[in-house]
Every structure is written in C-alpha cells, then in structure tokens.
Amino acid sequence: KVFVSLGLHYVFYFAFWAALQIALIIYAVRKNKHILPYIMVYLMLGPYFLSFMNGIRQTLAECIFVFASQYILLRKLRHYLFVVFIATLIHKSSILVAPLYFLPFGAQIWEKRKFIYTI
C-alpha cells in the first residue's frame, strides 16, 4: 500500500524486497569481509536475484533464518525466537526452524563452518 500511495511502479516493490534479502545475507556475514565480493558475484550472476524477486516470501524467510543463525552461536534464545517470530509473520512455515536452536549438535554444525560464517 505504501508503494502504491507513493505512485511508484511495481518494480520498486519487488526491488525493495530483493534488496532487503541481499542486505540480510550481507549483514549475516559482515565479519568475513573477504567473502563478501564472492557472495555478491554469486547472488548477481546466478539465478538467485530473479528467484528473490519471484519467491519473495520464501526467500525473505530464508534470509531471516540466515540472519538468526548468529543467535544460535551466541546462545541467545530470546533473540533467536524473536527473529523466527518475525519470519513467521512473513511465511508461516518459518516456525519449523524454531526447534533448530534446541538440537544438541546445532551449535557444533555452525562452529565447524567457521570458514563461511564467524561472529
């Protein structure tokens, strides 16, 4: 409704959501500055930008989970559940990722992938 009330073309609506998803991915890996150029090339040259535009709800929920995964490492249950709740407002099936925090090996999986993601 905001984009329509401003008289903007629908392309701006889809571009806004695609940019938000990319921003969430970049924010999640912000500590690994050496990996950022590769992620950007991967996102822009692959089919991902177009799928972000088409599957807005699904990919936004996935990007929010990538962002929330830092709270699994930090063992911040309230923060993690809050972010999962926000994702649930966008896509109801996001509630399925809430139990991942409680898996006994969940933090170990993320810690072993330090070359990809570190806090």
N, C-alpha and C positions, 0 to 999 in steps of 0.2 A: 504494500500500500504506500509505503514511503517513496519508493521509486516512481510509482505512478503519479502520486501527488506532486512530485518534483518535475514531472513531464519527461522523464528520462526514457530512453529506448530500452527494450527488454534485454539487450546485450549487456547493458551496465549491471543489471540484476545478476545475470549469470557470471559475469566477470568479477563482481564483488564476492560472490561465494567461492569461486575458484581461487581468487587471491587470498581469501581468508584461510582456505585449506592449505595453500602453499605456505602461508605465514606460520600456521601451526606446526607444520613439519620443520620449517627452518628454526623456529623457536625451540623445538624439542631437541635439536642437535646443535644448538648455538655454541656449546663449549668446544666442539670439534670443528673449528674454523677451517681446517684443511679439507674437510669433507664437503663443505657447502657448495663449492663450484661443481663438484661431481653430482650432487643431488639436483642442482638446478638444471644441469645438462640432461640428466636422466628424466626429470619431470617435463622439460620442454621438448625434447626430441622424441620422447616416447609417446605412446597414446594416452598418457595419464592426464594431461591438461584437458583434452577433449572428454575423457571419461569423468573428470571433475565437473565439467560443465553439464554433462548429461545425468550423472548419478549424484546429484548434489547432496541429498540427504545421507546416502550411504557413505560416500567418501568423506563427508564432513564428520560423520560419526567415527569413522576410522581414524581420521587425523586427530580428532579429540582424544581418542584412545592412545595414540602415539604420544600425545602431549601428556596424558595422565600417567603413562608408564613411568615417568620420573618419580612419581609418588610411591610406586611400588618399591623402588630402590631406597628411597628416603624413609620408608616405613611410616608414611603419613596417611593413615586410614581415612580420616575425615576429609582430607583434601582429595584423595582418590575417589571416594564415594560422591563427593560434591561434583567433581568433573564428570563422572559417569552419569550422575543425575542430569546434568546439563545436556549431555549427549542423548539421554533418554527423551528429553523434550523434543529433540530433532528427529530421532529414529528410535522407536520403541524397543527394537531388538538389542539396543545397546546395553540393556540391563543384563544381558548374558555375559558381559565381560566383568561384571562386578565380582563374581567369585574368584577371578584370576588372582586377586590380591591374596587370597587365603590359601592358595596352593603352596604346599611346603617347599616346592622347588622353584616357585615363581621368581623369587629374587635371584636365585642362583643362575637361572637361564639368562636373565638380563645382565648379571655381573660378568658372565663368561663372554659376553659380546661387547666388551669394553672398546674394541677397535671400531665399533659402529656408534656406540652411544655411551657417553660418560657424563656424570653430573659434576 
